[in-house]
């Protein structure tokens, strides 16, 4: 097995491959989180171990007649836990920046040089499966969902719908749609949205890493737009969402769009 090493330098470690070393005993259960953390510190100690990993692809995805070879940050938030992956399916399509879930076996330890010329080692995984995933599934899994008691509020034909709410450990996601059936252009800015819960106020918190769909800010009559508005993580308890909006018809006096939300 020949994989791409850290920093794009090739490493030939087929002589160390688990495929060719019959003395390596394959573990029956995947490593748990504590064992994974130890594995990234001492990958030599875990040759032959089963792993279940997820992360973000970085750098080039190389291929030959046998398969594809790429690297992921298994800790994408901190861009840490560099991992080299070999997947014996040359037809599999993968790109830099995609999130993946991987199952496989620690095959050997790959070595290479980074851009500073420093030698870096990383566990090289011979993958059984590679699945293209998403930021939410890999970085920010949903731990609970909530719904508005009255999901749609309409003023003068300008409807705002809070379709659902997802709570994760690191953020709160509001799925919002706007429909303009009014007479003028309609504007609602994400940064004018607020969450009120148990006497605390939470402001909009951008998440550029997630690349969520964004609401269009100035929509014409007959147009619908959808997007995700992000906030800090909140408690799993009832709360209120307040959004400010207006149209370019100055005779229309808007109240705040207010939604009472309960967790399911």
C-alpha positions as CSV (number, residue, x, y, z in Angstrom):
1,X,0.0,0.0,0.0
2,X,1.5,3.3,-1.1
3,X,-0.3,6.4,0.3
4,X,0.1,10.2,0.0
5,X,2.0,11.5,3.1
6,X,1.7,14.8,5.0
7,X,2.3,17.8,2.9
8,X,1.9,16.0,-0.4
9,X,5.2,14.0,-0.2
10,X,4.8,10.3,-1.3
11,X,5.6,7.6,1.2
12,X,6.2,4.0,0.2
13,X,5.3,1.8,3.2
14,X,4.0,-1.3,1.5
15,X,6.4,-3.5,3.4
16,X,4.7,-2.3,6.6
17,X,1.2,-2.9,5.3
18,X,-1.2,-4.9,7.4
19,X,-2.1,-6.6,4.1
20,X,1.3,-8.2,3.9
21,X,2.0,-8.7,7.6
22,X,0.1,-11.8,8.7
23,X,1.4,-11.4,12.3
24,X,-0.9,-8.3,12.8
25,X,-4.0,-9.1,14.7
26,X,-7.1,-7.2,13.6
27,X,-9.1,-5.9,16.6
28,X,-12.8,-6.8,16.5
29,X,-14.2,-3.5,17.9
30,X,-13.3,0.0,16.6
31,X,-11.2,2.2,18.9
32,X,-13.2,4.4,21.3
33,X,-12.6,8.1,21.5
34,X,-9.9,7.8,24.3
35,X,-8.1,5.1,22.3
36,X,-8.3,7.2,19.1
37,X,-6.7,10.1,20.9
38,X,-3.9,7.8,22.1
39,X,-3.6,6.4,18.6
40,X,-2.9,9.8,17.0
41,X,-0.1,10.3,19.6
42,X,1.4,6.8,19.2
43,X,0.1,5.3,15.9
44,X,2.7,2.5,15.9
45,X,1.0,1.0,18.9
46,X,-2.3,0.6,17.0
47,X,-1.3,-1.1,13.8
48,X,-4.1,-3.5,12.9
49,X,-6.8,-1.7,15.0
50,X,-10.2,-1.0,13.6
51,X,-11.2,2.7,13.5
52,X,-14.3,4.7,12.7
53,X,-13.3,8.3,11.8
54,X,-14.8,11.4,10.3
55,X,-13.2,14.7,9.2
56,X,-12.6,17.1,6.4
57,X,-10.5,16.3,3.3
58,X,-7.6,18.7,2.7
59,X,-5.1,18.8,-0.1
60,X,-5.1,16.8,-3.3
61,X,-7.0,13.5,-3.8
62,X,-4.7,11.2,-5.7
63,X,-5.6,8.0,-7.5
64,X,-4.3,5.1,-9.5
65,X,-5.7,1.9,-10.9
66,X,-6.0,0.4,-7.4
67,X,-7.8,3.2,-5.5
68,X,-7.8,6.8,-4.2
69,X,-5.5,8.3,-1.5
70,X,-6.1,11.4,0.5
71,X,-5.7,13.2,3.8
72,X,-8.3,14.4,6.4
73,X,-8.2,16.4,9.5
74,X,-10.0,14.0,11.9
75,X,-10.4,17.0,14.2
76,X,-11.6,19.6,11.7
77,X,-12.4,22.3,14.3
78,X,-8.8,22.5,15.3
79,X,-7.3,21.3,12.0
80,X,-5.6,18.5,13.9
81,X,-5.3,14.7,13.9
82,X,-3.9,14.4,10.4
83,X,-4.9,11.1,8.9
84,X,-3.8,9.4,5.6
85,X,-6.5,7.3,3.9
86,X,-6.3,4.7,1.2
87,X,-9.6,3.5,-0.3
88,X,-9.4,0.7,-2.9
89,X,-12.1,2.0,-5.2
90,X,-10.5,4.1,-8.0
91,X,-14.0,5.2,-9.2
92,X,-14.9,6.9,-6.0
93,X,-15.2,10.7,-6.4
94,X,-13.9,13.0,-3.7
95,X,-12.7,16.6,-3.4
96,X,-10.7,18.9,-1.2
97,X,-13.0,20.4,1.5
98,X,-15.6,17.6,1.6
99,X,-16.6,16.0,4.9
100,X,-16.3,12.2,5.1
101,X,-16.9,9.3,7.4
102,X,-14.4,6.4,7.2
103,X,-14.2,2.9,8.6
104,X,-11.1,0.8,8.2
105,X,-7.9,-0.5,9.8
106,X,-4.7,1.3,10.9
107,X,-2.4,-0.1,8.2
108,X,0.9,1.6,8.9
109,X,2.5,5.0,9.9
110,X,3.0,7.4,7.0
111,X,5.9,9.9,7.1
112,X,6.3,13.1,5.0
113,X,7.5,16.7,5.1
114,X,5.3,19.7,5.6
115,X,5.8,23.0,3.8
116,X,8.3,24.0,6.5
117,X,10.4,20.9,5.8
118,X,9.5,19.3,9.1
119,X,9.0,15.5,9.2
120,X,5.5,14.6,10.2
121,X,4.0,11.2,10.9
122,X,0.3,10.3,10.6
123,X,-1.7,7.0,10.9
124,X,-2.4,5.5,7.5
125,X,-5.8,3.9,7.3
126,X,-6.8,1.3,4.8
127,X,-10.5,2.1,4.4
128,X,-13.3,-0.4,4.2
129,X,-15.9,2.3,3.6
130,X,-15.7,6.0,2.7
131,X,-19.0,8.1,2.9
132,X,-19.3,11.7,1.8
133,X,-21.0,13.5,4.7
134,X,-21.7,17.1,5.9
135,X,-20.5,19.7,8.3
136,X,-23.6,19.1,10.5
137,X,-23.0,15.3,10.8
138,X,-19.3,15.5,11.3
139,X,-18.7,18.8,13.3
140,X,-22.0,19.8,14.8
141,X,-24.5,16.9,15.2
142,X,-28.0,17.7,16.2
143,X,-28.8,16.7,19.7
144,X,-32.4,17.9,19.9
145,X,-35.0,19.6,17.7
146,X,-37.6,22.2,18.4
147,X,-40.6,23.7,16.7
148,X,-42.5,27.0,16.8
149,X,-46.0,26.9,18.2
150,X,-47.1,29.1,15.3
151,X,-44.5,28.5,12.6
152,X,-45.6,31.2,10.1
153,X,-46.2,34.9,10.8
154,X,-47.6,37.0,8.0
155,X,-47.8,40.8,7.8
156,X,-49.1,42.6,4.7
157,X,-48.4,39.4,2.7
158,X,-44.8,39.1,3.9
159,X,-44.6,35.7,5.5
160,X,-41.8,34.5,7.7
161,X,-41.7,30.8,8.6
162,X,-39.6,29.2,11.3
163,X,-39.5,25.7,9.8
164,X,-37.5,24.0,12.5
165,X,-34.8,24.5,15.1
166,X,-31.8,22.2,15.7
167,X,-29.7,22.4,18.9
168,X,-26.1,21.2,18.8
169,X,-23.3,21.3,21.4
170,X,-21.7,24.3,19.7
171,X,-24.6,26.2,18.1
172,X,-28.3,26.6,17.6
173,X,-29.7,26.5,14.0
174,X,-32.9,28.2,12.9
175,X,-34.2,27.0,9.5
176,X,-36.1,30.0,8.1
177,X,-38.0,30.8,4.9
178,X,-39.3,34.2,3.7
179,X,-42.1,34.5,1.1
180,X,-42.9,37.9,-0.4
181,X,-46.6,38.1,-1.4
182,X,-46.7,41.8,-0.6
183,X,-46.5,44.9,-2.8
184,X,-42.9,46.0,-2.2
185,X,-39.4,44.5,-1.7
186,X,-39.0,42.8,1.7
187,X,-35.9,42.8,3.9
188,X,-34.9,40.7,6.9
189,X,-31.3,40.7,8.1
190,X,-29.9,37.7,10.0
191,X,-28.0,39.9,12.4
192,X,-31.4,41.5,13.5
193,X,-32.6,38.2,14.9
194,X,-32.6,37.5,18.6
195,X,-33.3,34.5,20.9
196,X,-34.7,35.1,24.4
197,X,-34.5,32.3,26.9
198,X,-34.9,32.3,30.7
199,X,-33.9,35.9,31.0
200,X,-30.9,35.8,28.7
201,X,-30.6,37.2,25.2
202,X,-28.6,35.5,22.4
203,X,-27.5,37.3,19.3
204,X,-26.8,36.0,15.8
205,X,-23.5,34.1,15.6
206,X,-22.0,33.6,12.1
207,X,-20.5,30.2,11.1
208,X,-18.6,30.6,7.9
209,X,-17.0,27.2,8.2
210,X,-20.4,25.5,7.8
211,X,-21.2,27.2,4.5
212,X,-25.0,27.0,5.3
213,X,-27.5,28.4,2.8
214,X,-28.1,32.1,3.5
215,X,-31.3,34.1,3.4
216,X,-31.5,36.7,0.6
217,X,-31.9,40.0,2.3
218,X,-33.9,42.1,-0.2
219,X,-36.5,39.9,-2.0
220,X,-38.9,41.1,-4.6
221,X,-42.7,40.3,-4.7
222,X,-43.4,36.7,-5.6
223,X,-40.0,35.4,-4.4
224,X,-39.3,32.8,-1.6
225,X,-35.9,32.4,0.0
226,X,-34.6,29.9,2.6
227,X,-31.6,29.8,4.9
228,X,-30.1,28.9,8.2
229,X,-29.5,31.5,11.0
230,X,-27.0,30.4,13.6
231,X,-26.8,31.3,17.3
232,X,-24.8,30.2,20.3
233,X,-25.9,26.9,21.9
234,X,-28.9,27.3,24.3
235,X,-30.6,25.2,26.8
236,X,-33.2,22.5,25.9
237,X,-36.0,24.6,27.2
238,X,-38.8,26.9,25.7
239,X,-37.5,30.1,24.2
240,X,-38.6,33.0,21.9
241,X,-37.3,34.1,18.5
242,X,-37.7,37.7,17.5
243,X,-36.9,39.0,14.0
244,X,-37.0,42.5,12.7
245,X,-38.1,43.2,9.1
246,X,-39.5,45.8,6.8
247,X,-40.6,46.5,3.2
248,X,-39.8,49.5,1.0
249,X,-43.4,50.5,1.2
250,X,-43.2,53.0,4.0
251,X,-46.9,53.0,4.7
252,X,-46.6,49.5,6.0
253,X,-45.8,49.5,9.7
254,X,-44.4,46.2,10.8
255,X,-44.3,44.6,14.3
256,X,-41.5,42.3,15.2
257,X,-41.9,38.7,13.9
258,X,-42.1,36.7,17.1
259,X,-42.1,32.9,17.5
260,X,-42.6,30.9,20.7
261,X,-40.6,27.7,20.5
262,X,-40.8,24.4,22.4
263,X,-38.4,21.4,22.2
264,X,-39.9,18.2,21.0
